[in-house]
Amino acid sequence: MATKRRFGDLRLLILTALESGQKTVNQLSKDSGINWRTVDNHIIHLIGRGYVSPVFTSPYVKIYQITDAGRAALVQGDVP
């Protein structure tokens, strides 16, 4: 049985995926290997912490980008 990943590990994977540019939740899911629903839930947390910001939002698609605070957290390797 695989070990369960911690929230901080999942959030680091999401921020790492955003380092290469703006992405949708589906793109983040594919790039990070995390299911869509989990990415969506963690994105909400990362927006609240100021690590991610929405670029475009419509009923059909949401596009996100990493912020300077998110890059700093990624360099430190510690995302609460």
N, C-alpha and C positions, 0 to 999 in steps of 0.2 A: 504494500500500500504506500502511495506517495505521501510525503510529509505535507502538511497544510502550510501554505504560504501566509506570512503575516501581512497585516494591513500596510505597514511601512514598506515592505518588499514590493507589494503590488503597486503602491503609489510611485515608487522609484521606477518601476518598469514603465508606467504610464508617462512619467516625466521624461524618461529616456526616449520613448517613442516620439514625444512632442519636440524633442531637440532638433529633429530633422525638418520641422516645419509644421504648418497648420494641418490639422486632421479632424476627421469626423470620428464619432464614437466607433463606428464599424472599422475604420482604418486603425484606430488605436487598439481595438480588440484583436485584429489580425496581427499587428506588429508586436504586441506585447504578449500574445498567447493567453489572454484573459478573456473570459466570456463577456458578451456585450452588456448584460445587466450589471455585472460587477464593475466594469469600467464606468458605466453611467453613474452608479452610486458613488464611486470614488472621485469622479470628476466634480460632483457636487461639493464634496469635502475640500478638494483642492482649490476650487473657486472660492470657497469661504475662507480659506487660509491665504488667499492671494497668490497662489502658485500657478494658477491657470486662469485665463480669461476667455470669455466667448468672443469670437470674431463675427460670426453670423448666426442668427437663429431664425428659423422658420418652422412651420408645422411639420415640414418634411425632413429637414436636415439641421444639424447644429455643428458648427465648426469652432474648434478651440485652438489656442496657442499658449505656449509657456510664457510666463512673465519673468522679469529679472529676479524677483524673489524666488521663483521656481528654479531658475538656473543656479542661484546661490545655494538652495537646499540640495539640489542635485550634486553640486560640487562637494558639499559637506557629506553627502551620502546618508543624511538623516532626515526623513520626512515623517512627521508625526501623523 
